[in-house]
Amino acid sequence: MPAHFARRGGLTGTDYHSSMASHPASEPSRDGLTAPWLVFWVAFLVRVAYITLAHTYRVRPYDDHFAFGFEGGRIARALVEGSGYADPFANSWVRHSGPTAWLPPLYPLLMAGVFKLFGVYTASSAWVILVINSLFSAFTARTVWELGARFAGPGCGAWSGWLWALYPAAMQYSVKWIWEMSITTALFAWVLVLALRMRADAKNQTKRWLLFGLLWGLIALSNSSLLLFLPVCGIWILLGTHKQRFVLRDATLAAVVFLGCIAPWTIRNERVFHAFIPMRGNFGAELYLGNGPGANGLLMEYNHPAQAGDQAILYAKMGEVRYVAMRGALARKAIAADPLHFVADTLWRVYFFWASVPHDSGSSSGLNSIGEDFRILNYALISVAGLLGLALAFARRKPAAALFAWALLLLPLPYYVINVAARFRHPLEPILCVLVVYLFQSAERSQKQAKNYLG
């Protein structure tokens, strides 16, 4: 490990932690807590270059461009065409599938704005959307820098930031996927940094609590599955700040801001569906697709309304609320009929979440097989090294270790029960990135200390 990273800003690994409480949120970059803008610009330009040179913005037109944002792309098209927030499964069987709450609105609304300016399902729109993804992914590199610095010192921050900026696995979802992962991950990483800032010093706490509520409101509108972590994150902050004046008032204001962010969407759902749907309305359908008859731990895509014509027609005929309720009842019936099979599928999903979800190409030969093996090894190595880093952090009593552990414990729970995909781990990867760097830094320091002791 280069020595200048460990000494950035004149702080050694020892006196860095003792200085944490004395630094406000606006620390200058010389103290090692705040990343230089260089890491952002390098990360952003590398991603944009890849999008442009590798032509990832050229989305295959198969199935009327469904791969262009999937259900989100369909909703965005409906918004631009004047059909409202609707038609997630419009296809060759069903032209209009009806109003929806299948997805939270943040990313489909963003896509609709781009479609309005650059055209529906055009290459220009794809390029713009992927560049926006890359903007958020590059900002995450700066955030990861501070996350690592606050967790284990400037050296950990610098290596973590550059790893996120340049490691291909960290950038794949921003340059190839027209979906919400990059935005959700950026917002979630920012929440984690904000939590560490709020525990570190008492300045500007009202503004920070207001920002806390806003960020969680945006996360809810992007990927509401992450809301499982919201109570734990808030309580963790309160445990470290409960002696401060007005902390309960500020936390209440944060709750008001959060509710203000999600209220328009919830009210819209009540008016459209005449049912209480706070964020998403697809739980029963997804539960069936992961646990219906013939399930093997992976999503039964062949039975999804996006691919199965009979299901798309049934969805449009029944409406989303009735269709989801019907599929949910079938899922619960299947689970009750064979609970051991459900347990086995759940255990497989736990394994897949951390060890890598298999691809169909994994069974092929030659270069495809080698590439698949490398992908699995890389995915699993990050998980194992990250969890080992977390164990080491607990052994050394790092204050943020508990916050990281709760995130790693809670966020995968919905996917264990319903469905798992490699991209679902992405919001947790800023934490894993920091923990991996921390583990290898600690191993290097231990090796140097052993050499000094023996020599």
GUVO-671353 format. One record per residue (C-alpha): residue in three letters; y, x, z. Coordinates in steps of 0.1 Angstrom, whole numbers, padded with zeros to 4 digits, always signed. Example, Ala and Ser with C-alpha at 12.3 -4.5 7.8 and 13.67 -1.06 7.14 Angstrom:
2
ala-0045+0123+0078
ser-0011+0137+0071
END
This chain:
455
met+0000+0000+0000
pro+0033+0016-0010
ala+0052+0026+0021
his+0086+0012+0009
phe+0072-0024+0011
ala+0064-0019+0047
arg+0098-0005+0055
arg+0119-0029+0033
gly+0153-0035+0049
gly+0146-0010+0077
leu+0121-0032+0096
thr+0088-0018+0106
gly+0057-0041+0110
thr+0063-0041+0148
asp+0100-0048+0151
tyr+0100-0074+0123
his+0083-0100+0145
ser+0106-0094+0174
ser+0136-0099+0151
met+0125-0133+0137
ala+0143-0154+0162
ser+0176-0137+0155
his+0177-0144+0118
pro+0191-0177+0104
ala+0178-0194+0073
ser+0203-0176+0051
glu+0191-0141+0059
pro+0202-0116+0033
ser+0175-0102+0010
arg+0178-0067+0027
asp+0159-0080+0057
gly+0127-0086+0037
leu+0125-0123+0044
thr+0142-0136+0012
ala+0128-0126-0021
pro+0150-0111-0048
trp+0157-0133-0078
leu+0139-0107-0099
val+0105-0122-0089
phe+0116-0156-0100
trp+0129-0145-0134
val+0099-0123-0141
ala+0076-0152-0132
phe+0095-0177-0153
leu+0099-0155-0184
val+0062-0145-0183
arg+0052-0182-0182
val+0076-0193-0210
ala+0064-0164-0232
tyr+0028-0174-0227
ile+0036-0211-0235
thr+0054-0200-0267
leu+0032-0173-0280
ala-0001-0189-0271
his+0010-0223-0285
thr-0002-0242-0254
tyr+0024-0268-0263
arg+0004-0279-0293
val-0017-0307-0277
arg-0046-0320-0297
pro-0039-0355-0310
tyr-0074-0366-0302
asp-0077-0402-0288
asp-0040-0408-0296
his-0028-0378-0276
phe-0045-0388-0244
ala-0047-0351-0233
phe-0009-0351-0234
gly-0004-0361-0198
phe-0034-0384-0196
glu-0026-0416-0177
gly+0009-0402-0169
gly+0016-0397-0206
arg+0006-0432-0213
ile+0029-0446-0186
ala+0057-0424-0199
arg+0053-0438-0234
ala+0053-0473-0220
leu+0085-0466-0202
val+0102-0453-0233
glu+0089-0482-0254
gly+0103-0507-0230
ser+0070-0519-0214
gly+0079-0507-0180
tyr+0057-0487-0156
ala+0025-0498-0172
asp-0003-0492-0197
pro-0021-0461-0182
phe-0052-0470-0203
ala-0037-0481-0235
asn-0061-0470-0262
ser-0080-0481-0293
trp-0096-0509-0273
val-0066-0521-0254
arg-0030-0518-0266
his-0014-0529-0234
ser-0034-0525-0201
gly-0007-0540-0179
pro+0015-0528-0150
thr+0002-0501-0128
ala+0004-0482-0095
trp-0024-0458-0105
leu-0001-0428-0102
pro+0029-0421-0081
pro+0061-0423-0102
leu+0077-0388-0100
tyr+0059-0370-0129
pro+0056-0400-0152
leu+0093-0406-0149
leu+0100-0370-0156
met+0078-0372-0187
ala+0095-0404-0198
gly+0129-0386-0196
val+0116-0358-0218
phe+0101-0383-0242
lys+0134-0401-0245
leu+0152-0369-0255
phe+0125-0350-0275
gly+0102-0377-0288
val+0069-0393-0276
tyr+0040-0369-0278
thr+0058-0343-0298
ala+0053-0305-0296
ser+0090-0302-0285
ser+0084-0325-0256
ala+0052-0306-0246
trp+0071-0273-0247
val+0100-0287-0225
ile+0076-0302-0200
leu+0056-0270-0197
val+0088-0250-0193
ile+0098-0274-0164
asn+0064-0268-0149
ser+0070-0231-0152
leu+0104-0233-0136
phe+0088-0248-0105
ser+0059-0224-0105
ala+0083-0195-0107
phe+0103-0209-0078
thr+0071-0210-0059
ala+0068-0172-0063
arg+0101-0168-0044
thr+0089-0193-0018
val+0056-0175-0014
trp+0074-0143-0008
glu+0093-0158+0021
leu+0061-0175+0034
gly+0043-0142+0035
ala+0073-0123+0050
arg+0076-0149+0078
phe+0039-0149+0084
ala+0031-0112+0085
gly+0062-0091+0075
pro+0081-0080+0044
gly+0052-0061+0029
cys+0030-0092+0029
gly+0059-0112+0015
ala+0065-0088-0014
trp+0029-0085-0024
ser+0023-0123-0021
gly+0054-0130-0042
trp+0045-0107-0070
leu+0009-0118-0070
trp+0019-0154-0075
ala+0044-0143-0102
leu+0019-0124-0123
tyr-0017-0134-0115
pro-0031-0156-0143
ala-0049-0180-0120
ala-0016-0188-0102
met+0002-0197-0135
gln-0025-0215-0154
tyr-0015-0250-0143
ser+0021-0245-0152
val+0015-0232-0188
lys-0014-0254-0198
trp-0015-0286-0178
ile+0009-0315-0184
trp+0004-0328-0149
glu+0021-0328-0115
met+0003-0297-0099
ser+0031-0272-0103
ile+0058-0295-0090
thr+0037-0307-0061
thr+0028-0271-0052
ala+0064-0259-0053
leu+0076-0288-0030
phe+0047-0282-0006
ala+0053-0244-0004
trp+0090-0252+0003
val+0080-0275+0032
leu+0059-0247+0047
val+0087-0222+0045
leu+0111-0248+0060
ala+0087-0254+0089
leu+0086-0216+0096
arg+0124-0214+0095
met+0128-0243+0119
arg+0105-0227+0144
ala+0122-0193+0140
asp+0157-0202+0150
ala+0178-0232+0161
lys+0207-0231+0135
asn+0213-0259+0110
gln+0185-0280+0124
thr+0200-0314+0114
lys+0203-0303+0078
arg+0168-0289+0079
trp+0153-0321+0092
leu+0171-0340+0065
leu+0157-0316+0039
phe+0123-0320+0055
gly+0124-0358+0050
leu+0136-0354+0015
leu+0109-0329+0005
trp+0081-0351+0019
gly+0095-0381+0001
leu+0093-0362-0032
ile+0058-0350-0024
ala+0047-0385-0017
leu+0061-0396-0051
ser+0044-0367-0068
asn+0010-0365-0050
ser+0006-0388-0021
ser-0027-0372-0010
leu-0008-0345+0007
leu+0007-0370+0032
leu-0023-0364+0054
phe-0005-0332+0065
leu+0029-0347+0072
pro+0023-0358+0108
val+0007-0324+0117
cys+0036-0305+0101
gly+0062-0326+0119
ile+0044-0322+0153
trp+0040-0285+0148
ile+0078-0282+0143
leu+0085-0304+0173
leu+0062-0283+0195
gly+0083-0253+0188
thr+0117-0270+0190
his+0113-0297+0216
lys+0138-0281+0239
gln+0166-0282+0214
arg+0194-0308+0217
phe+0191-0338+0194
val+0157-0328+0181
leu+0143-0364+0184
arg+0174-0378+0167
asp+0170-0353+0139
ala+0133-0360+0135
thr+0141-0397+0133
leu+0167-0391+0106
ala+0141-0372+0087
ala+0118-0402+0089
val+0146-0425+0076
val+0152-0402+0046
phe+0115-0401+0039
leu+0112-0439+0040
gly+0143-0442+0019
cys+0127-0421-0008
ile+0095-0441-0010
ala+0109-0476-0003
pro+0120-0484-0039
trp+0085-0476-0052
thr+0067-0496-0024
ile+0091-0526-0029
arg+0084-0525-0067
asn+0047-0526-0061
glu+0050-0556-0038
arg+0071-0575-0063
val+0048-0566-0093
phe+0014-0570-0077
his+0022-0592-0047
ala+0003-0568-0025
phe+0012-0540-0001
ile+0006-0507-0021
pro+0027-0480-0004
met+0020-0453-0029
arg-0011-0456-0051
gly-0034-0485-0060
asn-0065-0468-0074
phe-0085-0458-0044
gly-0114-0483-0049
ala-0118-0474-0086
glu-0118-0437-0078
leu-0143-0442-0050
tyr-0167-0458-0074
leu-0163-0431-0100
gly-0173-0405-0074
asn-0200-0425-0056
gly-0213-0452-0078
pro-0249-0455-0090
gly-0259-0422-0107
ala-0232-0401-0090
asn-0240-0364-0085
gly-0209-0351-0067
leu-0187-0350-0098
leu-0165-0377-0114
met-0184-0401-0136
glu-0158-0398-0164
tyr-0180-0417-0188
asn-0174-0448-0167
his-0136-0444-0164
pro-0113-0469-0181
ala-0098-0440-0200
gln-0131-0433-0218
ala-0152-0464-0215
gly-0141-0492-0237
asp-0158-0519-0217
gln-0140-0507-0186
ala-0106-0505-0203
ile-0110-0541-0215
leu-0122-0553-0181
tyr-0092-0535-0164
ala-0067-0552-0187
lys-0084-0586-0183
met-0086-0585-0145
gly-0054-0566-0137
glu-0052-0534-0117
val-0054-0549-0082
arg-0085-0571-0088
tyr-0102-0544-0109
val-0097-0518-0082
ala-0109-0542-0055
met-0140-0550-0075
arg-0149-0514-0081
gly-0142-0505-0045
ala-0166-0532-0034
leu-0193-0519-0057
ala-0187-0484-0044
arg-0191-0494-0008
lys-0223-0513-0017
ala-0238-0483-0033
ile-0228-0460-0004
ala-0244-0485+0021
ala-0275-0487+0000
asp-0281-0450+0001
pro-0259-0433+0027
leu-0279-0400+0026
his-0271-0397-0011
phe-0234-0402-0003
val-0236-0375+0023
ala-0253-0351-0001
asp-0226-0358-0028
thr-0199-0352-0002
leu-0215-0318+0008
trp-0216-0309-0029
arg-0179-0318-0032
val-0171-0296-0002
tyr-0189-0268-0019
phe-0172-0274-0052
phe-0138-0275-0037
trp-0141-0240-0023
ala-0166-0223-0046
ser-0154-0237-0080
val-0161-0269-0098
pro-0186-0263-0126
his-0176-0267-0163
asp-0198-0279-0191
ser-0193-0246-0208
gly-0209-0228-0179
ser-0244-0234-0193
ser-0235-0218-0227
ser-0244-0182-0236
gly-0224-0152-0247
leu-0187-0148-0240
asn-0183-0184-0227
ser-0209-0178-0201
ile-0193-0145-0190
gly-0159-0161-0188
glu-0173-0190-0168
asp-0190-0166-0144
phe-0157-0147-0140
arg-0138-0179-0133
ile-0163-0190-0106
leu-0163-0155-0090
asn-0125-0154-0090
tyr-0121-0189-0076
ala-0147-0183-0048
leu-0133-0149-0039
ile-0099-0163-0033
ser-0114-0190-0010
val-0136-0165+0010
ala-0108-0139+0013
gly-0083-0165+0023
leu-0105-0180+0050
leu-0113-0145+0063
gly-0076-0138+0064
leu-0071-0170+0084
ala-0098-0160+0109
leu-0081-0126+0113
ala-0047-0143+0118
phe-0062-0165+0146
ala-0077-0134+0162
arg-0043-0118+0162
arg-0026-0150+0174
lys-0003-0154+0145
pro+0019-0185+0153
ala+0017-0199+0118
ala-0021-0196+0116
ala-0025-0231+0132
leu-0002-0246+0106
phe-0021-0230+0077
ala-0054-0241+0092
trp-0044-0277+0095
ala-0033-0277+0058
leu-0066-0262+0047
leu-0085-0287+0069
leu-0067-0319+0060
leu-0056-0317+0024
pro-0091-0315+0009
leu-0105-0345+0028
pro-0098-0372+0002
tyr-0114-0351-0025
tyr-0145-0345-0004
val-0150-0383-0003
ile-0140-0393-0038
asn-0138-0366-0064
val-0131-0329-0068
ala-0115-0308-0095
ala-0103-0272-0094
arg-0067-0282-0098
phe-0068-0301-0065
arg-0068-0268-0046
his-0036-0256-0062
pro-0012-0269-0036
leu-0031-0249-0010
glu-0031-0217-0031
pro+0003-0204-0018
ile-0013-0203+0017
leu-0045-0187+0003
cys-0023-0161-0016
val-0006-0151+0016
leu-0038-0150+0036
val-0056-0129+0009
val-0028-0103+0009
tyr-0027-0103+0047
leu-0065-0096+0049
phe-0064-0067+0025
gln-0032-0053+0040
ser-0049-0054+0074
ala-0080-0037+0060
glu-0059-0009+0045
arg-0040-0004+0078
ser-0073-0003+0097
gln-0086+0023+0073
lys-0055+0045+0077
gln-0056+0042+0115
ala-0093+0053+0115
lys-0085+0083+0093
asn-0056+0093+0116
tyr-0079+0089+0146
leu-0106+0110+0131
gly-0084+0135+0115
END
